[in-house]
Amino acid sequence: MTGPSRKLALFDLDGTLTRKDTLIEIIRYIHGDTRLYLGLIFLSPYLLLFKMGIIANWKAKEAMLTYFFRHMPYDKFQKKCYQFSQDVLPGLIRVEGIKTLKRLREEDARIVIVSASAEEWVLPWCELLSISFIGTRLEVKDGKLTGKISGRNCHGYEKVNRIRAELDLSRYSEIYAYGDSDGDLPMLQLARHAYYRPFRNNPERPI
């Protein structure tokens, strides 16, 4: 019986691979700048409480999702997200990040994006590159978005829970992980080769 031999590479998306937050950018893409900025002003108390650590990440996120997407027909949302993933998302990816991702894929590593962003606007881009995606799921009722998250926000320790639920880590001889925030630290701790903010105009540095 042979032991594990394949590499696994886990990448956070927002801030790690991308230069901008994709939730903000999908809102901009669907609603435009004016609606985005007015919404952020309205939501500023929630965002301030989140920055101060008074409310959880998922509560601030649900406030944004509810304000911008509640009651939006899901089929319309899916179409907009698909267009975003093809037309906008590729231009947000850091050059060094995509180089590292492609290099690891050439080494036959399994690549998985593990993100708090939703499947709808990230998964089509991942499928284009033939890589896997683990992310936040959005609640849909009667064919419309509710503004709520289905299950848990894929952030912090929930990233590890989702990784362990979907991947058998014992199958991999080496695990690489890339992140840029405190919410990625539990995922980085899974890896033998862990990198924090590696693509910001500096070489990869293990933590």
Buried (B, 14 or more C-beta within 10 A) or exposed (E): EEEEEEBBBBBBBBBBBBBEBBBEBBBBBBBEEEBBEEBBEEBEEBBEBBEEEEBBBBBBBBBBBBBBBEEBEBEEBBEBBBBBBEEBBEEBBBEBBBEBBEEBBEEEBBBBBBBBBBBBBBBBBBEEBEBBBBBBBBBBEEEBBBBBBEEBBBBBEBBBEBBEEEBEEEEBEBBBBBBBBEBBBBBBEBBEBBBBBBBEEEEBEEB
